[in-house]
Amino acid sequence: MIDLEKQSGLPITWDGKNKKIIFSEELVSGEQVLRTRQEMKNVLFEPDEEGPEEIYCFYRGVAPVEEAQEISERGLRYDITILCPGTIGREFIKTTGHYHSEKPGTGFSYPEVYEVLYGRAHFLLQRPQKDDYGEIEKILLITAKPGDKVLLPPGFGHVTINPGEDYLILSNWVANVCESVYKPMESRKGGGYFELYDEEGPVFLPNSQYDYLPSLRRCSVMPVPRFNIHTGLPIYRVLHKDPESLSFLLYPENYGQVFEEYLQNLLKEKSTLSSD
């Protein structure tokens, strides 16, 4: 048993022996959604190769019983996601990948913030050219470990990959009205790059279903003080420390400059993982 309360700010435990998360009776565990290999065939590099049948699951709307109504009234949702380890064929286990719906009348899609609670994560973030999901303007890879937080800014779709040998457990805050838009990635057979296993280390293979892909750029985890996204403070605890700092999830149109500065900070590093 691994106690994740200090990491998450909530009374949850990872039962590694039985491969399941245990929620305290003090919590509303929310709706559980399971993603299977069959459901994900359209986005897998080698869908017919060997691998686990159950790929990942997530719990929508996790909250302490006494705080669930307040969170709902604020228009927010806190989720927990669990990805199994391993590969399907040569490809590391990943989420289906999706974009976020746009907040009507603003030109901004809803952002999201993730925290790694257990395991290691690769976040693949991609921003398409305007109105053309087949041409990608920017594509980034962020490596995160327990305690790291990753902001997904408006305009970016994302895929989460488990490159480790153990389970990956994540939490996230997002606006309750935000919808996941899966079709653009499904129609292109997945995200812009596939992460494949190689004895010498991971290999990132461009997805040939895209009309244009830039180099995959490796970026570091970047704190965002304006939103209370930083090491040492679980993202759930932001609700208690300064709930108004989560308003960027609901009103992204008011924080365009902050998102742009965050993106520029990510892009300051010159490391790339592939060639144009």
BAFI-3210 file (N, C-alpha, C; in Angstrom, 3 decimals, decimal comma, padded with zeros to 6 digits):
// residues 276
n [1|2|3|4|5|6|7|8|9|10|11|12|13|14|15|16|17|18|19|20|21|22|23|24|25|26|27|28|29|30|31|32|33|34|35|36|37|38|39|40|41|42|43|44|45|46|47|48|49|50|51|52|53|54|55|56|57|58|59|60|61|62|63|64|65|66|67|68|69|70|71|72|73|74|75|76|77|78|79|80|81|82|83|84|85|86|87|88|89|90|91|92|93|94|95|96|97|98|99|100|101|102|103|104|105|106|107|108|109|110|111|112|113|114|115|116|117|118|119|120|121|122|123|124|125|126|127|128|129|130|131|132|133|134|135|136|137|138|139|140|141|142|143|144|145|146|147|148|149|150|151|152|153|154|155|156|157|158|159|160|161|162|163|164|165|166|167|168|169|170|171|172|173|174|175|176|177|178|179|180|181|182|183|184|185|186|187|188|189|190|191|192|193|194|195|196|197|198|199|200|201|202|203|204|205|206|207|208|209|210|211|212|213|214|215|216|217|218|219|220|221|222|223|224|225|226|227|228|229|230|231|232|233|234|235|236|237|238|239|240|241|242|243|244|245|246|247|248|249|250|251|252|253|254|255|256|257|258|259|260|261|262|263|264|265|266|267|268|269|270|271|272|273|274|275|276]
n.u [000,839|000,542|000,578|-000,988|-001,751|-000,221|000,987|-001,189|-003,019|-005,380|-007,210|-006,207|-005,141|-002,720|-003,025|-000,754|-000,424|-002,927|-003,450|-005,047|-006,767|-007,527|-010,122|-010,774|-013,498|-014,330|-014,450|-016,012|-015,914|-016,491|-017,491|-016,413|-014,429|-013,447|-010,845|-010,301|-008,150|-009,396|-011,193|-009,375|-008,113|-007,941|-006,013|-003,615|-000,230|000,534|-001,970|-002,808|-000,932|000,586|-000,449|-001,741|-005,265|-006,928|-006,341|-006,241|-007,830|-010,165|-011,355|-013,986|-014,660|-013,718|-013,797|-013,798|-016,571|-017,818|-017,015|-017,763|-020,096|-019,469|-017,289|-018,562|-020,347|-018,549|-017,895|-015,954|-013,917|-012,335|-010,172|-008,974|-006,553|-005,420|-002,855|-001,856|001,290|003,736|003,642|001,995|002,577|005,309|004,781|004,571|002,264|-000,528|-002,791|-005,906|-005,884|-006,719|-008,386|-009,537|-012,791|-013,972|-014,401|-017,409|-017,573|-015,122|-012,743|-010,873|-009,858|-010,668|-008,341|-006,203|-004,894|-002,418|-001,202|001,430|001,062|002,083|004,575|005,974|005,641|005,051|004,082|002,552|002,127|000,306|-000,165|-002,372|-002,298|-004,396|-007,695|-006,962|-006,354|-004,596|-002,159|000,451|001,460|003,078|004,756|005,253|007,173|006,843|008,453|007,557|007,634|006,708|004,924|005,349|003,809|001,816|000,816|-001,704|-002,099|-004,581|-005,669|-004,010|-003,857|-003,616|-001,699|-001,148|001,555|002,809|005,926|007,246|008,030|006,147|002,841|001,122|-000,099|-002,276|-003,528|-005,998|-007,228|-010,047|-012,367|-015,787|-017,547|-016,000|-015,401|-014,118|-012,542|-012,309|-012,231|-010,477|-007,820|-008,275|-008,972|-006,550|-005,103|-003,963|-001,748|000,778|003,275|004,530|005,514|007,945|009,218|012,649|015,678|017,817|016,672|013,749|012,065|010,949|008,553|007,510|004,100|002,749|000,309|-000,203|-000,183|001,762|004,435|006,258|009,596|009,860|009,863|011,684|010,700|011,013|009,397|007,382|006,866|003,942|003,480|001,398|-000,897|-000,710|000,664|003,036|005,960|005,528|003,021|000,134|-002,116|-004,789|-004,943|-004,766|-007,308|-007,967|-005,962|-005,934|-008,531|-009,382|-007,292|-007,658|-009,343|-008,523|-009,104|-011,762|-012,136|-010,421|-009,979|-009,276|-006,646|-004,737|-002,164|-000,666|-000,707|000,699|003,230|003,939|004,149|006,266|008,319|008,514|009,520|012,060|014,179|016,403|016,328|015,644|013,924|013,759|014,068|012,999]
n.v [-001,195|002,192|005,314|008,106|010,536|012,724|013,526|014,111|015,561|014,532|011,861|009,181|005,974|003,871|000,627|-001,442|-004,206|-005,283|-003,685|-001,273|001,771|003,154|004,789|006,896|006,660|009,169|010,453|011,350|009,270|009,532|009,170|006,252|005,631|003,433|002,669|000,601|-001,588|-002,300|-000,187|001,798|001,242|002,756|004,692|003,549|002,526|-000,088|-001,821|-004,491|-005,999|-007,698|-006,933|-005,239|-005,569|-003,780|-000,464|002,165|003,994|006,388|008,577|010,650|013,680|013,525|014,107|015,452|014,611|016,757|018,918|018,631|019,818|022,544|022,597|021,819|023,960|025,964|025,360|023,526|020,534|017,722|015,192|011,761|009,800|006,646|004,906|001,866|000,011|-000,872|-002,066|-001,889|-003,936|-002,332|000,121|002,437|002,458|004,631|007,500|008,050|010,525|013,911|017,001|020,100|021,470|024,642|027,671|029,246|032,021|033,175|032,358|030,848|027,663|025,434|025,311|023,067|021,519|019,287|016,870|014,762|011,964|009,469|007,405|007,861|010,330|011,177|013,966|014,731|017,479|019,246|021,807|022,712|024,140|026,927|025,911|023,591|020,495|018,695|019,827|020,624|023,134|023,540|021,159|019,490|017,825|016,949|015,845|014,358|013,883|012,410|014,833|016,875|019,444|020,081|022,410|022,567|024,525|026,710|025,775|023,634|020,178|016,978|014,092|011,580|009,678|006,623|005,956|004,353|001,500|000,950|001,561|004,579|007,383|010,069|013,362|015,909|019,256|020,729|022,666|022,055|022,120|021,670|019,852|016,818|016,478|014,131|013,309|014,701|013,679|010,937|010,675|011,018|008,873|009,034|010,931|013,393|012,155|008,855|007,096|004,774|001,616|000,891|-000,901|000,740|002,997|005,212|005,769|008,232|008,348|009,946|010,569|009,521|010,204|012,843|016,021|017,940|018,114|019,657|019,592|017,518|018,897|018,843|019,743|021,320|020,807|023,465|025,944|027,896|030,614|032,516|031,029|029,450|027,094|025,067|023,374|021,431|022,189|020,478|020,183|019,976|021,259|023,897|024,823|025,384|027,112|029,343|029,788|031,427|031,503|029,418|030,279|030,634|028,339|028,508|030,975|031,416|033,347|035,645|035,446|035,403|036,545|035,426|032,722|032,862|033,755|031,558|029,581|030,626|030,442|027,656|027,108|028,128|026,400|024,503|021,894|019,223|016,304|015,098|015,422|017,935]
n.w [000,000|-000,860|000,422|-000,796|000,130|001,093|-001,269|-002,947|-001,448|-000,671|000,949|-000,342|-001,525|-003,052|-004,063|-004,765|-005,019|-005,742|-007,836|-007,844|-007,006|-003,849|-002,363|000,369|002,730|003,164|000,807|-002,301|-004,950|-007,614|-011,140|-012,801|-015,634|-018,129|-020,423|-023,126|-025,078|-027,456|-027,836|-028,366|-030,750|-033,095|-032,621|-032,076|-032,653|-033,334|-033,414|-033,414|-032,148|-029,275|-025,920|-022,959|-022,225|-020,857|-020,767|-019,553|-016,862|-015,555|-012,977|-012,666|-011,055|-008,316|-004,846|-001,471|000,574|001,908|000,427|-002,169|-003,281|-003,239|-005,028|-007,381|-007,694|-008,188|-010,718|-011,371|-011,779|-010,377|-011,195|-011,263|-012,853|-014,079|-015,534|-016,996|-016,915|-019,488|-022,928|-026,140|-028,606|-029,838|-028,803|-026,150|-023,394|-023,484|-023,266|-025,041|-026,284|-026,995|-027,906|-026,412|-025,828|-027,080|-025,287|-025,648|-027,822|-027,182|-028,404|-027,123|-026,092|-023,376|-020,699|-018,758|-015,800|-014,720|-012,330|-011,355|-009,443|-008,912|-010,302|-013,648|-016,217|-019,630|-021,285|-024,206|-026,076|-028,479|-030,880|-033,335|-036,680|-037,395|-037,645|-038,985|-038,347|-039,328|-039,815|-037,814|-035,645|-033,350|-031,304|-028,325|-025,767|-022,482|-019,665|-016,640|-013,104|-009,864|-008,019|-009,800|-011,750|-014,603|-016,884|-019,268|-021,876|-023,473|-026,759|-027,277|-027,998|-026,324|-025,347|-022,970|-021,883|-020,597|-019,797|-018,054|-015,885|-014,057|-012,690|-013,650|-012,062|-012,072|-011,301|-011,933|-012,555|-014,082|-016,038|-015,441|-017,576|-019,736|-022,678|-023,980|-027,057|-029,315|-031,984|-033,929|-033,401|-033,553|-036,210|-037,385|-036,642|-034,119|-031,885|-032,847|-032,722|-032,141|-029,250|-028,957|-027,806|-027,376|-027,058|-026,462|-025,547|-025,459|-028,587|-030,805|-033,145|-036,065|-036,889|-039,778|-040,773|-040,572|-042,213|-041,887|-039,614|-037,060|-035,566|-032,686|-029,595|-026,616|-023,385|-020,162|-016,972|-015,913|-013,532|-012,654|-011,166|-010,996|-011,125|-008,923|-009,417|-008,623|-007,304|-004,363|-003,488|-003,558|-006,297|-005,631|-003,182|-003,826|-004,059|-001,437|-000,549|-002,322|-003,934|-006,034|-007,778|-009,457|-011,357|-013,957|-015,294|-015,870|-017,059|-019,434|-021,347|-020,040|-019,393|-021,366|-021,788|-019,716|-020,395|-022,794|-021,948|-020,396|-022,381|-023,888|-022,017|-021,798|-024,331|-024,346|-024,050|-026,125|-026,922|-029,112|-030,294|-032,686|-036,262|-038,627]
ca.u [000,000|001,284|-000,276|-000,816|-002,397|000,710|001,223|-002,398|-003,834|-006,623|-006,975|-006,271|-004,057|-002,497|-002,828|000,051|-000,607|-004,179|-003,495|-006,230|-006,691|-008,508|-010,591|-011,313|-014,949|-014,597|-014,425|-016,846|-014,917|-016,864|-017,772|-015,240|-014,467|-012,357|-010,489|-009,727|-007,369|-010,331|-011,716|-008,291|-007,425|-007,729|-004,908|-002,437|000,748|000,436|-003,161|-003,031|000,157|000,282|-000,449|-002,876|-006,592|-007,390|-005,211|-006,263|-009,153|-010,157|-012,477|-014,409|-015,351|-013,272|-013,845|-014,336|-018,028|-018,261|-016,579|-018,200|-021,063|-018,750|-016,506|-019,509|-020,862|-017,473|-017,762|-014,704|-013,928|-011,038|-010,179|-007,821|-006,340|-004,447|-002,406|-001,065|002,611|003,924|003,540|001,201|003,626|006,458|004,354|004,269|000,874|-000,855|-004,207|-006,408|-005,493|-007,852|-008,366|-010,600|-013,799|-013,741|-015,390|-018,142|-017,405|-013,849|-011,589|-009,981|-010,320|-010,458|-007,061|-006,250|-003,627|-002,190|-000,161|001,826|001,010|002,863|005,098|006,570|004,734|005,394|002,940|002,727|001,230|000,407|-001,066|-002,531|-002,543|-005,791|-008,719|-006,415|-005,756|-003,592|-000,892|000,763|002,328|004,054|004,536|006,169|007,184|007,208|008,660|007,165|007,777|005,785|004,987|005,392|002,542|001,935|-000,300|-002,044|-002,703|-005,582|-005,210|-003,200|-004,333|-002,599|-001,654|-000,290|002,238|003,483|007,161|007,885|007,744|005,124|001,635|001,183|-001,317|-002,328|-004,733|-006,133|-008,349|-010,542|-013,728|-016,774|-018,224|-015,049|-015,639|-012,973|-012,826|-011,439|-012,242|-009,307|-006,691|-008,673|-008,961|-005,139|-004,501|-003,239|-001,024|001,762|004,401|004,381|006,686|008,165|010,268|013,881|016,597|018,716|015,892|012,543|012,184|009,758|008,331|006,462|002,873|002,685|-001,044|-000,271|000,336|003,000|004,826|007,563|010,393|009,344|010,739|011,635|010,579|011,020|008,241|007,499|005,880|003,163|003,119|000,114|-001,978|-000,324|001,156|004,453|006,350|005,287|001,605|-000,736|-003,067|-006,081|-004,857|-004,938|-008,696|-008,011|-004,994|-006,349|-009,428|-009,528|-006,217|-008,127|-010,311|-008,040|-009,742|-013,112|-012,104|-009,107|-009,861|-008,722|-005,264|-003,979|-000,759|-000,019|-000,505|001,751|004,504|004,218|004,603|007,596|009,264|008,709|010,255|013,407|015,162|016,642|016,402|014,667|014,047|013,651|014,319|011,867]
ca.v [000,000|003,445|006,433|009,238|011,724|013,853|013,952|014,608|016,411|013,827|010,533|008,094|005,006|002,984|-000,772|-001,978|-005,652|-005,543|-002,756|-000,418|002,908|003,048|006,088|006,931|006,846|010,610|010,991|010,941|008,792|009,962|008,196|005,585|005,362|002,535|002,645|-000,684|-001,595|-002,334|001,172|002,682|000,689|003,777|005,608|002,768|002,303|-001,500|-002,214|-005,939|-006,667|-008,072|-005,878|-005,351|-005,259|-002,574|000,464|003,142|004,374|007,655|008,854|012,046|014,305|013,079|015,230|015,174|014,721|018,082|019,957|018,287|020,788|023,799|022,440|021,820|025,322|026,762|024,974|022,793|019,081|017,136|013,814|010,886|008,901|005,580|004,208|000,673|000,015|-001,825|-001,632|-002,640|-004,048|-001,525|001,443|002,588|002,717|006,061|007,833|008,182|011,835|014,729|018,453|020,568|022,331|026,082|028,437|030,002|033,459|033,689|031,939|030,087|026,380|025,335|024,737|022,010|021,366|017,926|016,600|013,358|011,472|008,234|006,962|008,866|010,678|012,009|014,703|015,184|018,605|019,691|022,887|022,692|025,375|027,328|025,203|022,463|019,572|017,882|020,553|020,969|024,307|023,267|019,898|019,498|016,671|017,325|014,700|014,745|012,890|012,714|016,191|017,842|019,903|020,455|023,193|022,383|025,813|026,692|025,568|022,428|018,842|016,294|012,649|011,244|008,409|006,020|005,356|003,637|000,087|000,865|002,310|006,035|007,944|011,512|014,103|017,120|020,186|021,214|023,195|020,987|022,185|021,340|018,574|016,237|016,348|013,023|013,015|015,147|012,750|009,620|010,695|011,001|007,665|009,324|012,191|013,651|011,223|007,639|006,778|003,344|001,011|000,439|-001,310|001,844|004,123|005,495|006,325|008,993|008,183|010,840|009,965|009,855|010,627|014,306|016,689|018,617|018,037|020,239|018,767|017,317|019,645|018,435|020,893|021,026|021,219|024,903|026,463|029,071|031,213|033,237|030,060|028,597|025,823|024,987|022,223|021,515|022,423|019,648|021,045|020,010|022,212|025,256|025,169|025,916|028,205|030,513|029,239|032,314|031,267|028,405|030,881|030,535|027,172|028,905|032,211|031,466|034,566|036,717|035,136|035,145|036,931|034,448|031,508|033,123|033,766|030,162|028,890|031,126|029,855|026,261|027,034|028,690|025,325|024,231|020,444|018,583|014,850|014,603|016,437|018,281]
ca.w [000,000|-000,928|000,822|-001,706|000,686|001,120|-002,644|-003,599|-000,597|-000,403|001,533|-001,304|-001,385|-004,197|-003,703|-005,856|-005,144|-006,468|-008,966|-007,794|-006,100|-002,780|-001,913|001,720|002,811|003,232|-000,548|-003,424|-005,918|-008,950|-012,186|-013,347|-017,077|-018,517|-021,841|-023,510|-026,313|-028,582|-028,026|-028,779|-031,923|-034,125|-032,324|-031,696|-033,716|-033,717|-032,655|-033,383|-031,441|-027,904|-024,914|-022,028|-022,768|-020,176|-020,935|-018,459|-016,374|-014,819|-012,088|-012,811|-009,934|-006,995|-003,900|-000,140|000,581|002,366|-000,508|-003,526|-003,774|-003,489|-006,253|-008,487|-007,856|-008,777|-012,116|-011,519|-011,607|-010,040|-011,671|-011,064|-013,993|-013,819|-016,743|-016,693|-017,548|-020,578|-024,321|-027,114|-029,595|-029,421|-028,339|-024,726|-023,037|-023,550|-023,335|-026,408|-026,814|-027,410|-027,752|-025,532|-026,448|-026,974|-024,541|-026,671|-027,989|-026,673|-029,195|-026,249|-025,563|-021,935|-020,264|-017,743|-015,093|-014,252|-011,348|-011,258|-008,065|-008,787|-011,590|-014,543|-017,313|-020,770|-021,811|-025,581|-026,322|-029,863|-031,283|-034,785|-037,403|-037,230|-038,421|-039,749|-037,384|-039,999|-039,806|-036,426|-035,543|-032,290|-030,601|-027,197|-024,874|-021,123|-018,784|-015,283|-012,032|-008,771|-007,492|-010,900|-012,306|-016,015|-017,404|-020,677|-022,220|-024,533|-028,130|-027,388|-027,694|-025,516|-025,114|-021,836|-022,136|-019,447|-020,281|-016,954|-015,675|-013,018|-013,007|-013,629|-011,472|-012,282|-010,942|-012,745|-012,440|-015,366|-015,961|-015,561|-018,873|-020,798|-023,335|-024,688|-028,493|-029,710|-033,421|-034,710|-033,270|-034,048|-037,675|-037,801|-036,064|-032,885|-031,795|-033,892|-032,606|-031,345|-028,435|-029,108|-026,996|-027,999|-025,993|-026,152|-025,052|-026,234|-029,930|-031,163|-034,580|-036,576|-037,400|-041,206|-041,133|-040,514|-043,405|-041,499|-038,206|-036,731|-034,671|-031,337|-028,700|-025,206|-022,498|-018,732|-016,185|-015,681|-012,577|-013,057|-009,874|-011,059|-010,918|-007,795|-009,927|-008,288|-006,494|-002,932|-003,187|-004,379|-007,009|-004,936|-002,075|-004,346|-003,753|-000,081|-000,402|-003,097|-004,958|-007,190|-008,742|-010,397|-012,275|-015,339|-015,906|-016,264|-017,842|-020,085|-022,143|-019,205|-019,025|-022,585|-021,626|-018,837|-021,192|-023,784|-021,216|-020,031|-023,579|-024,235|-021,060|-022,202|-025,591|-024,220|-024,225|-027,544|-027,160|-029,973|-030,291|-034,049|-037,274|-039,492]
c.u [000,878|000,321|000,022|-001,412|-001,468|000,916|000,012|-003,175|-005,176|-006,319|-007,200|-005,007|-003,949|-002,184|-002,090|-000,146|-001,830|-004,421|-004,777|-006,011|-007,818|-008,847|-011,139|-012,828|-015,320|-014,750|-015,585|-015,874|-015,266|-017,125|-016,477|-015,444|-013,234|-012,127|-009,780|-008,949|-008,282|-010,870|-010,659|-007,590|-007,076|-006,521|-003,621|-001,531|000,674|-000,755|-003,381|-001,925|-000,234|000,377|-001,653|-004,191|-007,158|-006,217|-005,149|-007,691|-009,042|-011,458|-012,801|-015,085|-015,007|-013,263|-014,234|-015,842|-018,474|-017,864|-017,108|-019,156|-020,383|-017,972|-017,415|-020,037|-019,816|-017,252|-016,509|-014,910|-012,501|-011,105|-008,898|-007,740|-005,237|-004,132|-001,581|000,304|002,641|003,792|002,464|002,078|004,844|006,067|004,026|002,783|000,627|-002,363|-004,611|-005,919|-006,700|-007,509|-009,491|-011,564|-013,465|-014,814|-016,096|-017,851|-016,077|-012,659|-010,574|-010,618|-009,991|-009,086|-007,290|-004,908|-003,562|-001,122|000,143|001,849|001,917|003,316|005,753|005,637|005,466|004,109|003,287|001,678|001,402|-000,636|-001,177|-002,561|-004,034|-006,700|-008,168|-005,663|-004,700|-002,230|-000,638|001,792|003,445|003,717|005,647|006,074|007,684|007,295|008,387|007,262|006,822|006,014|005,018|003,979|002,765|000,666|-000,484|-002,773|-003,760|-004,938|-004,425|-004,023|-003,259|-002,829|-000,744|000,245|002,881|004,742|007,853|007,462|006,683|003,899|001,900|-000,150|-001,235|-003,591|-004,807|-007,336|-008,745|-011,936|-014,726|-017,461|-017,293|-015,351|-014,366|-013,368|-011,837|-011,265|-011,003|-008,108|-007,048|-008,614|-007,540|-004,385|-003,624|-002,609|000,059|002,951|003,981|005,655|006,843|009,318|011,443|014,853|017,540|017,985|014,687|012,866|010,872|009,604|007,237|005,282|002,663|001,302|-001,215|000,355|001,640|003,202|006,158|008,360|009,709|010,329|010,559|011,641|010,581|009,685|008,435|006,450|005,151|002,663|001,759|-001,058|-001,709|000,062|002,653|004,707|006,024|003,848|000,760|-001,802|-004,441|-006,075|-004,926|-006,350|-008,815|-007,115|-005,471|-007,261|-009,564|-008,425|-006,554|-009,091|-009,842|-008,661|-011,119|-013,130|-010,754|-008,889|-009,259|-007,228|-004,387|-002,502|-000,014|000,256|000,627|003,122|004,913|004,767|006,001|008,658|009,550|009,652|011,659|014,481|015,231|016,595|015,296|014,963|013,954|013,928|013,060|011,862]
c.v [001,252|004,591|007,632|010,529|012,931|014,414|014,644|015,627|015,789|012,432|009,401|007,239|004,186|001,590|-001,437|-003,454|-005,984|-004,574|-001,909|000,712|002,787|004,456|005,963|007,114|008,322|011,228|010,491|010,529|009,115|008,810|007,582|005,292|004,535|002,617|001,326|-000,562|-001,580|-000,940|002,106|002,243|001,747|004,664|004,876|002,518|000,874|-002,127|-003,718|-006,712|-006,937|-006,879|-006,037|-004,979|-003,983|-001,597|001,488|003,386|005,718|007,809|010,337|012,526|013,730|014,285|014,743|015,428|016,135|019,211|019,748|019,341|022,115|023,726|022,490|023,227|026,263|026,421|024,172|021,291|018,602|015,648|013,080|009,932|007,907|004,887|002,989|000,795|-000,942|-001,204|-002,438|-002,737|-003,306|-000,207|001,443|002,910|004,231|006,245|008,013|009,468|012,617|016,214|018,828|021,475|023,799|026,723|029,358|031,497|034,027|033,394|031,153|028,737|026,320|024,725|023,658|021,994|019,959|017,904|015,107|012,965|010,266|007,816|008,104|009,101|011,432|012,648|015,192|016,251|019,067|020,762|022,900|024,092|025,695|026,579|024,063|021,534|018,674|018,540|021,063|022,097|024,092|021,932|019,713|018,186|017,126|016,062|015,131|013,570|013,253|014,102|017,251|018,168|020,366|021,169|022,889|023,648|025,690|026,465|024,298|021,173|018,117|014,792|012,434|009,834|007,927|005,319|004,482|002,184|-000,125|001,657|003,815|006,546|009,458|012,090|015,336|017,945|020,625|021,797|022,072|020,972|021,842|019,950|018,116|015,981|015,334|012,889|013,484|014,207|011,362|009,570|010,679|009,831|007,956|010,700|012,280|012,715|010,006|007,449|005,260|002,863|000,608|000,116|-000,183|003,069|004,382|006,119|007,027|008,994|009,117|010,051|010,428|010,311|012,148|014,896|017,424|018,481|018,752|019,249|018,667|017,930|019,181|019,687|020,433|021,408|022,678|025,369|027,674|029,731|031,902|032,306|029,129|027,196|025,773|023,778|022,470|021,757|021,539|020,503|021,046|021,084|023,665|025,747|025,795|027,146|029,471|030,063|030,116|032,099|030,147|028,982|030,850|029,348|027,511|030,095|032,346|032,736|035,723|036,547|034,826|035,444|035,933|033,153|031,695|033,139|032,355|029,401|029,347|030,577|028,395|026,168|027,623|027,636|024,928|022,745|019,953|017,084|014,265|015,750|016,729|017,373]
c.w [000,000|-000,655|-000,083|-001,153|000,693|-000,283|-003,252|-002,781|-000,260|000,137|000,523|-001,182|-002,659|-003,682|-004,854|-006,083|-005,991|-007,611|-008,973|-006,802|-005,089|-002,301|-000,494|001,665|002,879|001,846|-001,400|-004,527|-007,352|-009,912|-012,707|-014,825|-017,431|-020,020|-022,145|-024,814|-027,532|-028,885|-028,606|-030,065|-032,952|-033,873|-031,961|-032,897|-034,242|-032,990|-032,540|-032,677|-029,980|-026,955|-024,013|-022,703|-022,152|-020,091|-019,799|-018,014|-015,680|-014,049|-012,204|-011,533|-008,579|-006,054|-002,517|-000,149|000,909|001,410|-001,925|-004,095|-004,109|-004,800|-007,471|-008,760|-008,431|-010,247|-012,400|-011,356|-011,370|-010,369|-011,284|-012,250|-013,658|-015,140|-016,345|-017,362|-018,737|-021,948|-025,039|-028,342|-029,085|-028,784|-026,852|-024,527|-022,972|-023,423|-024,796|-027,057|-027,291|-027,325|-026,789|-026,292|-026,192|-026,114|-025,523|-026,633|-027,562|-027,581|-028,386|-025,917|-024,079|-021,625|-019,212|-017,029|-014,501|-013,166|-011,370|-009,783|-007,854|-010,183|-012,360|-015,717|-018,410|-021,275|-023,221|-025,857|-027,760|-030,173|-032,800|-035,384|-037,314|-038,199|-039,264|-038,798|-038,022|-040,077|-038,388|-036,392|-034,523|-031,664|-029,577|-026,425|-023,514|-020,268|-017,350|-014,335|-010,896|-008,170|-008,569|-011,375|-013,735|-016,442|-018,885|-021,124|-023,309|-025,898|-028,343|-027,122|-026,925|-025,459|-023,912|-022,023|-020,841|-019,941|-019,237|-016,857|-014,608|-013,471|-012,917|-013,104|-011,534|-011,658|-011,835|-012,307|-013,846|-015,142|-016,213|-016,923|-020,034|-021,355|-024,030|-026,138|-029,071|-031,220|-034,171|-034,597|-033,787|-035,567|-038,233|-037,180|-034,845|-032,879|-032,850|-033,883|-031,783|-030,530|-028,390|-028,247|-027,866|-026,872|-025,570|-025,612|-025,932|-027,592|-030,261|-032,678|-035,046|-037,121|-038,835|-041,652|-041,085|-041,769|-043,113|-039,997|-038,024|-035,886|-033,314|-030,349|-027,257|-024,326|-021,038|-018,103|-015,778|-014,664|-013,151|-011,772|-009,881|-010,758|-009,728|-008,242|-009,671|-007,401|-005,024|-002,543|-004,095|-005,063|-006,351|-003,857|-002,538|-004,056|-002,366|000,068|-001,089|-004,233|-006,193|-008,223|-009,712|-011,435|-013,729|-016,059|-016,463|-017,199|-018,558|-020,891|-021,356|-018,929|-020,234|-022,456|-020,752|-019,603|-022,199|-023,116|-020,812|-021,229|-023,980|-023,285|-021,396|-023,395|-025,510|-024,418|-025,698|-027,902|-028,068|-030,012|-031,699|-035,009|-038,062|-040,708]
res [m|i|d|l|e|k|q|s|g|l|p|i|t|w|d|g|k|n|k|k|i|i|f|s|e|e|l|v|s|g|e|q|v|l|r|t|r|q|e|m|k|n|v|l|f|e|p|d|e|e|g|p|e|e|i|y|c|f|y|r|g|v|a|p|v|e|e|a|q|e|i|s|e|r|g|l|r|y|d|i|t|i|l|c|p|g|t|i|g|r|e|f|i|k|t|t|g|h|y|h|s|e|k|p|g|t|g|f|s|y|p|e|v|y|e|v|l|y|g|r|a|h|f|l|l|q|r|p|q|k|d|d|y|g|e|i|e|k|i|l|l|i|t|a|k|p|g|d|k|v|l|l|p|p|g|f|g|h|v|t|i|n|p|g|e|d|y|l|i|l|s|n|w|v|a|n|v|c|e|s|v|y|k|p|m|e|s|r|k|g|g|g|y|f|e|l|y|d|e|e|g|p|v|f|l|p|n|s|q|y|d|y|l|p|s|l|r|r|c|s|v|m|p|v|p|r|f|n|i|h|t|g|l|p|i|y|r|v|l|h|k|d|p|e|s|l|s|f|l|l|y|p|e|n|y|g|q|v|f|e|e|y|l|q|n|l|l|k|e|k|s|t|l|s|s|d]
***
